[in-house]
Amino acid sequence: MTPQDHAQAAADLMQAERTGTQVGLLTKAHPEMGMDDAYAVQNAIYRAKLVEGRRVVGWKIGLTSKAMQYALNIDIPDSGILFDDMLFDHGSTVPAGRFIQPRIEAEIAFVLKAPLGGSDVTRDDVIVATDHVAPSIEILDTRIVRQDAETGAVRKVYDTISDNAANAGVVLGPQKHAIDDFDLRWVGAITSRNGEVEETGLGAGVLNDPVESVVWLARRMAQYGQSIEPGQIILSGSFIRPVECPSGTQILANFGPFGHVEISFE
């Protein structure tokens, strides 16, 4: 893909977000595209949103579980950007029409108190830089069709990364914990939709340890000259499958002693 292709794809995705009308698969229009192209499209969205006055409040890590990596035939996670208009309060309601095809995932969120960056970031660096961890819900959306109507082809990882890693929102639970208060590998969540349990999982599903997920993110960002800033939120990756959230959905992610998070969809 050319720089012009990257810019056009970003513009198309932002238009899809504004209008609620999905665009076609980028991997169909650009079968030659690769990982660098996907992050170039995402970066073009980032630059355009900054021009619009948006502010970066954090980062998300996706595809951290083996199940999702196998499903997409990749062997590494991906990442996306959290903007200030993506923050939703615990217990609030998402207005109708805000998203196209919303889904949610349960995750452990890290909130930093110190900068974190560099290709040699270690587990200890993450622990020192973390102010607190909290239960969270990530809201996913797709500005790209999940499946091409003509060919039956489904989204590839390059489509998802281009689409800001399908990121759309974040809900933090009210509980805040020191990073060493819990063994994060054993922190789990029972995720219910309209009172019925849909998914369960443990933090160990995230690269064996959510801390290692943040290490991966910091090292990946260093490749692009980026770093994580104090106060930013890091969604470390989901340990459940995405749960569909049509209109009228109420979600509760119960993390037991770690806390809980709620969000509803009008």
N, C-alpha and C positions, 0 to 999 in steps of 0.2 A: 504494500500500500504506500501511496505517496503522502507527504504532509497534507496535501489538499484533501486526499481521501480521509485522513484522520479527522481533519476539521469538519468536513461534511458529515461524517458519521456522528461526531459529537453534537453538531447542530441538529441533526435528525432525532437523536435520542433526547435532547433537551426539549424539542418540540413535542415529542411523544409524551414526555412527562407533563408538559403544560396542557396538552389537549386530551390526554387519556387514550390516544390512538396509537397502537403499537406499530413499530417498524418491522420490516422483514429481517431475516437472519443476515448478519453481516458476513458470516462465513459462506453464505450462498452468493452474495454479491461480490465477495472478495475471497475466493477459495484459497488464495495464496497467503492469506494473513497468518501471522504467527503471534507469539507471546509479546514481542516488543511492539507490534502493531496494536494489540489490544490495550496495553498500558499507555500507548501514545494517544489513543482515543480517550481513555479515561483521563489522562492528563489534560487533554484539550477541554474536556468538560470541567475539570477543576479550574482551569484558567478562566473559562467563561463565567463560572459561578462566582469567582472572586470579583470579576468585573461587575457583576450584578449586585455586589454588596454582601454576598454570603461570607461566612467565617468558618474555618475548619475547627471542629471541636474534638476530632479524634479520628480513629481508623478502625476498620473491621478486618478480621481475618476469616476467610472461608475455606471450604473444602479441606478441613483439617482431619476429618474422619476417613478411615480406610474405605468405608462403605461408599461415601460420596466420591472418593478418588477413583475407586474401581468403576463406579457408574459412568464417570466421564473419561475414563482411560487416561488419567494423569497421575503423577506421583508427587506433586507438590501442592501446597495450599495456594490461595490467591488472596488479594487484599483490595479494599476499597476505602473511600473517604467518607467521614461523617461530617455533615455541615450543620450549622446552627438551627436551620429550619427542620431538621430531622428529629429533634428532641421532643419527646412526649412525656407528660407526667405520669407517674404510677397511678393507676386507677382512673385515668382519663378515657375519653372516647374519641376515636379517630372519625372525623366528619365523613359522611357519605361522599364518594367521588374523589376523595383525596388520592387514592391509589387505584391502579388498574386491576391487578390480581394479587391482592396482599396475602402473604403467608407470614408465619412467625417461627422463630427458633429460640430456644433457651440457651443462655450462655453465661459465663462468668466474665464480668467486666473488671478491668484494671483502670484505676484513675491515678495518673502520675503526679509526683510532686517535684520531679527533677527531669531535665532533658535526658533523652536516651537515643543514642545513635552510634553508627560505626559498624564496620564489617566484622569487628572482633567482640561485639556485645556478648556477654555471658549471662548465665542464669543468675549469678550473684548481682550483676549490674541491674537486672530487671527488679530483683527483690529490693535493692537499695533505692531505686528510682520510684517505686510504687508507694503512693500515699495510702490507698486502701483498695480493697476488692469488694464487689457487690453483685448480687443477683441481677440479671438483666434479660430483657427480651429484645431481639432484633426483629424489626419488621422488614420483610423482603418484598420487592415488587419487580416486575419485569416490563421494561419499556420495549423489549424485543419479543416477538412471538416465541412461544415455547416450541412450536412445531410448524414447519412450513406446510401449508395446505396443499401445495402442488406436488411436492416430492415426498412428503412425510418425514423429511429430515428434521432432527431435533437440535436444539441449541447445543453448541460446543462451548468449551471453557473460554474460548476467545470471545464469543458473543457475550458471555456473562461478565468477564473482566471489563470489556468495553463499556458495559452497562453499569459501571461502578460496582462491580461484583454483586449486582442485584440488590444493593443496599437502598433502603428507603426510610428507615426510622430506627430509633433506639429508645427503650424505656428502662430506666434504672430503678431498681428496688430501693426502698428507704433505708435498708440496713447497710452499714459500712463496717468492714472488718479489716484489721491488720492482716497483711499477707500471710503471716505465720500463725494466725489464729486457727486455720483449718489446713488439713492436707487436701489441697485442691483436686487431687486425683480422685478423692472419694466424695467430693461434693456432687450431689446429684439433684435432679429435678423431676417431679411428676407434673407433666404438662396436660392440663384439661381444657377442653373446648365445650362451652355450654354445660359444664358440670360433669362431662364424661372424659375419662382419662384417654388421651390420644397417644402420648409418647412418654417414655422414661429414658434416663441415661445418666452416665457418670462423667465427671471431668476428665477421667483417664482416656475417654474417647477422643480427646483433643491432643493429638500428637503425644499421647501417653502422659502429658502434663501440660495444663494451660500456660504455665510459665514458659515452657519451651516454645509455645506458639508465639508469644511476645518476642522471644529471642529471634525467631525466624523472621518476624515482621521487621524488627529493627535492622537486621542484616540485609534483608531485601531492599528496604528503603535506602540504605547506604549506597546500593548499586545505582540509584537514581539521584544521589545527592540530597536525599531527604533525611529528616530525623523527627523523632516524636518530642513534642514540647510539653513543659510542665502544665498540668491542669487538663491535659487531653485524656479522652476516654479511649480505651482499647477493648474492643469486643474480641475475645480470644478465640472464638470459634464455637460452633454449635455441637452439642453431643446428642442431639435428637434430629430426626428427619423433619423437614418443614411441615407445618400444619396450615392447611388452607383456612382462610378467614373471610368468608363471604359476609355480606351485610347481615347484621344481627348477631355476630359472633362475640362471645365473651371468653377471654383467655385468662387462665390462672396458671402461672408457673410456680409451683411450690417446691422450694429448695430445702425444706425442713428447717433445721437449726440455722442454716445459712440465710434464710429469709424467703421472701416471695415477691412476685411482680404480677400486676394485673393490667390488662388493657382490653378495651371493647371497640367494636367496629359498628358504626351507625348503619 
